[in-house]
């Protein structure tokens, strides 16, 4: 479903998008969109636009269909006088927003995805997914243990 929505976005969702650009950043550790954006915004607050640009490019390496990192990157590139690339980033932002990709409740949920969301500090989404899993498997002891652990730490 998502791939079909992004196929006309100039390679935003294609697996070969980064292999076409040998200068594309190679992230050391994938922190997730939420944590990456938090770090990038912190870097901007600390006037470290170079670090913020690097962090945003790392986010986009893994999540090119996210509009916010493209928008922030456009602002940084504009500030650095890289107007053509800034315009391209803004165009991507608008294309992504125009597709209006929204997560729907009928998407599959999994224990693995809930754990990944939790590891990326998206606790609300992880707990929501866990609750949905427990509705389908109320006797699953691992799910019960996760819920107990996660609710006590959040």
C-alpha positions as CSV (number, residue, x, y, z in Angstrom):
1,X,0.0,0.0,0.0
2,X,2.7,2.5,1.0
3,X,5.0,1.6,-2.0
4,X,2.1,2.2,-4.4
5,X,1.5,5.6,-2.9
6,X,5.2,6.7,-3.2
7,X,6.1,5.2,-6.6
8,X,5.6,8.5,-8.4
9,X,7.7,10.5,-5.9
10,X,10.9,10.5,-7.9
11,X,12.4,7.6,-6.1
12,X,11.4,8.5,-2.6
13,X,10.2,5.0,-1.8
14,X,12.5,3.0,-4.1
15,X,15.1,0.8,-2.5
16,X,17.7,2.0,-5.1
17,X,17.3,5.6,-4.3
18,X,20.4,5.7,-2.0
19,X,22.5,3.4,-4.3
20,X,22.1,6.0,-7.1
21,X,23.9,8.6,-4.9
22,X,27.2,7.4,-3.7
23,X,27.5,10.5,-1.4
24,X,24.3,9.5,0.4
25,X,24.9,9.3,4.2
26,X,25.3,5.9,5.7
27,X,23.8,6.2,9.2
28,X,25.7,4.5,12.0
29,X,22.7,3.6,14.1
30,X,19.1,4.1,13.1
31,X,17.4,6.0,15.9
32,X,14.0,6.4,14.3
33,X,12.3,9.4,12.9
34,X,11.1,10.8,16.2
35,X,14.4,10.5,18.0
36,X,16.4,11.7,14.9
37,X,14.2,14.8,14.5
38,X,14.6,15.5,18.2
39,X,18.4,15.4,17.9
40,X,18.3,17.5,14.7
41,X,16.1,20.2,16.3
42,X,18.5,20.2,19.3
43,X,21.4,20.7,17.0
44,X,19.6,23.7,15.4
45,X,18.9,25.1,18.8
46,X,22.6,24.9,19.5
47,X,23.4,26.6,16.2
48,X,25.0,23.5,14.8
49,X,23.4,23.4,11.4
50,X,26.1,21.1,10.0
51,X,25.2,18.4,12.5
52,X,21.4,19.1,12.0
53,X,21.9,18.6,8.2
54,X,23.7,15.4,8.7
55,X,21.0,14.0,11.1
56,X,18.2,15.0,8.7
57,X,20.0,13.3,5.8
58,X,20.3,10.2,8.0
59,X,16.6,10.2,8.8
60,X,15.8,10.6,5.1
61,X,18.1,7.7,4.2
62,X,15.6,5.4,6.1
63,X,12.4,7.4,6.0
64,X,12.2,9.4,2.7
65,X,8.4,9.6,2.8
66,X,8.5,11.8,6.0
67,X,7.7,15.4,5.1
68,X,9.1,17.2,8.2
69,X,12.8,16.3,7.7
70,X,12.6,17.4,4.1
71,X,11.1,20.7,5.2
72,X,13.7,21.4,7.9
73,X,16.5,20.4,5.6
74,X,15.2,22.8,3.0
75,X,15.4,25.6,5.5
76,X,19.0,24.7,6.5
77,X,20.1,24.4,2.8
78,X,18.4,27.8,2.1
79,X,20.4,29.3,5.0
80,X,23.6,27.9,3.5
81,X,22.8,29.4,0.1
82,X,22.1,26.0,-1.5
83,X,18.9,27.3,-3.1
84,X,18.5,24.7,-5.8
85,X,18.7,21.8,-3.4
86,X,16.5,23.6,-0.9
87,X,13.8,24.0,-3.6
88,X,14.0,20.3,-4.4
89,X,13.5,19.5,-0.7
90,X,10.5,21.8,-0.6
91,X,9.1,20.1,-3.7
92,X,9.4,16.7,-2.1
93,X,7.8,18.0,1.1
94,X,4.8,19.2,-0.9
95,X,4.5,16.0,-2.9
96,X,4.6,13.9,0.2
97,X,2.0,16.1,1.9
98,X,-0.2,15.9,-1.3
99,X,-0.2,12.1,-1.2
100,X,-1.7,12.4,2.3
101,X,-0.3,9.0,3.4
102,X,-2.0,8.2,6.7
103,X,-1.6,5.1,8.9
104,X,-4.9,3.3,9.1
105,X,-6.1,1.0,11.8
106,X,-6.4,-1.9,9.5
107,X,-2.7,-2.2,9.0
108,X,-1.2,-5.3,10.4
109,X,0.3,-5.2,13.9
110,X,3.0,-7.3,15.3
111,X,5.0,-7.9,18.5
112,X,8.2,-7.1,16.6
113,X,6.8,-3.8,15.3
114,X,5.6,-2.8,18.8
115,X,9.1,-3.6,20.2
116,X,10.7,-1.5,17.4
117,X,8.4,1.4,18.2
118,X,9.3,1.2,21.9
119,X,13.0,1.1,21.1
120,X,12.6,4.2,19.0
121,X,10.9,5.9,22.0
122,X,7.5,6.1,20.3
123,X,5.9,4.8,23.5
124,X,2.4,5.9,22.7
125,X,2.3,4.0,19.4
126,X,4.0,1.0,20.9
127,X,1.5,0.8,23.7
128,X,-1.4,1.2,21.3
129,X,-0.1,-1.6,19.1
130,X,0.5,-3.7,22.2
131,X,-3.1,-3.1,23.3
132,X,-4.4,-4.1,19.9
133,X,-2.3,-7.3,20.0
134,X,-3.7,-8.1,23.5
135,X,-7.2,-7.8,22.2
136,X,-6.5,-10.6,19.8
137,X,-4.3,-12.7,22.1
138,X,-5.3,-11.9,25.7
139,X,-3.7,-15.0,27.1
140,X,-0.2,-14.3,25.6
141,X,2.1,-14.1,28.6
142,X,4.9,-12.3,26.7
143,X,2.5,-9.6,25.6
144,X,1.1,-9.3,29.2
145,X,4.7,-9.0,30.5
146,X,5.6,-6.3,27.9
147,X,2.5,-4.3,28.8
148,X,3.3,-4.5,32.5
149,X,6.9,-3.4,31.9
150,X,6.1,-0.7,29.5
151,X,3.3,0.9,31.5
152,X,5.4,0.9,34.6
153,X,8.2,2.7,32.8
154,X,6.2,5.3,30.9
